[in-house]
């Protein structure tokens, strides 16, 4: 994917498309996001979750995740240390451990690796594959895809707009 194509797919990405085009292309290839339909759905979701590639670190403090056993946050400070990172916001010590093992990165020691374009893109690809999200993209089940990522339908209207932009850019 060229930076120019990425700018069309995520219109508000601006110059950030130049930093993310290659790592996104590589992550999509690595994790089987390999059809225009899958790519459009993936790009739409990351566009929403990252504010058009602006954020690879969650804006909130992470305090809301403190002590959350369901996220593996059992050590004081885990909420802030393992708050959302990457283009799909990997959250919680347990998820960082799983993601790090899959990517060959020590994310428990260096969670900030998910803030750089390569780590941000690969973690999003890993998350997508680990949760079998291509099944929703293949069926154009965008609402179900959003719920699988977000746990609900937060931002659904904006996500759909992002999906339309990405589909148009990819010729769907």
PEDAUR-V34350 format. One record per backbone hydrogen bond with DSSP energy under -0.5 kcal/mol. CO is the residue of the C=O (numbers start at 1). NH is the residue of the N-H. E is the energy in kcal/mol with one decimal. If there is no record, write none. Layout:
BEGIN
co: {CO	CO}
nh: {NH	NH}
e: {E	E}
END
This chain:
BEGIN
co: {2	3	4	5	6	10	11	13	14	15	15	16	16	17	20	21	22	23	24	25	26	27	28	29	32	35	36	37	38	39	40	41	42	43	44	45	46	47	47	48	50	50	54	56	62	63	65	67	68	68	69	71	71	72	75	77	78	80	82	84	85	86	90	92	93	94	95	96	97	98	99	100	100	105	106	110	111	112	112	113	116	117	118	119	120	120	121	122	123	124	125	126	127	128	129	132	133	133	134	135	136	137	140	141	142	143	144	145	146	147	153	155	156	157	158	159	160	161	162	163	164	165	166	167	168}
nh: {6	7	8	9	10	13	14	16	17	18	19	19	20	21	24	25	26	27	28	29	30	31	33	32	34	39	40	41	42	43	44	45	46	47	48	49	50	51	52	51	54	55	56	86	65	66	68	69	71	73	72	94	95	74	78	81	82	83	92	58	90	89	85	96	97	98	99	100	101	102	103	104	105	107	110	113	114	115	116	116	120	121	122	123	87	124	125	126	127	128	129	130	131	133	132	135	136	137	138	139	141	140	142	145	146	147	148	149	150	151	156	159	160	161	162	163	164	165	166	167	168	169	170	172	171}
e: {-2.4	-2.3	-1.5	-2.3	-2.9	-2.4	-0.5	-1.6	-1.6	-1.6	-0.6	-0.7	-1.8	-2.1	-2.6	-2.4	-2.6	-2.4	-2.7	-2.0	-2.7	-2.2	-2.4	-1.0	-1.5	-3.0	-2.6	-1.7	-2.6	-3.1	-2.2	-2.1	-2.6	-2.4	-2.0	-2.7	-2.3	-0.5	-3.2	-1.1	-1.1	-2.9	-0.5	-2.3	-1.9	-1.4	-1.9	-1.2	-1.4	-2.2	-1.3	-2.6	-0.5	-1.6	-2.4	-2.5	-2.9	-1.1	-3.4	-3.3	-3.0	-0.9	-1.4	-2.4	-2.4	-2.3	-2.8	-2.9	-2.3	-2.1	-2.3	-1.3	-2.4	-1.6	-2.2	-1.9	-1.9	-2.1	-0.5	-0.6	-3.1	-2.5	-2.6	-2.4	-1.4	-1.3	-2.4	-2.9	-2.6	-2.4	-2.5	-3.3	-1.4	-2.5	-1.8	-0.9	-0.9	-1.7	-3.2	-0.7	-2.7	-1.4	-1.6	-2.2	-2.6	-2.3	-2.2	-1.7	-3.3	-2.3	-1.9	-2.7	-2.6	-2.0	-2.5	-2.3	-2.5	-2.3	-2.6	-2.8	-2.5	-2.3	-2.0	-3.0	-1.2}
END
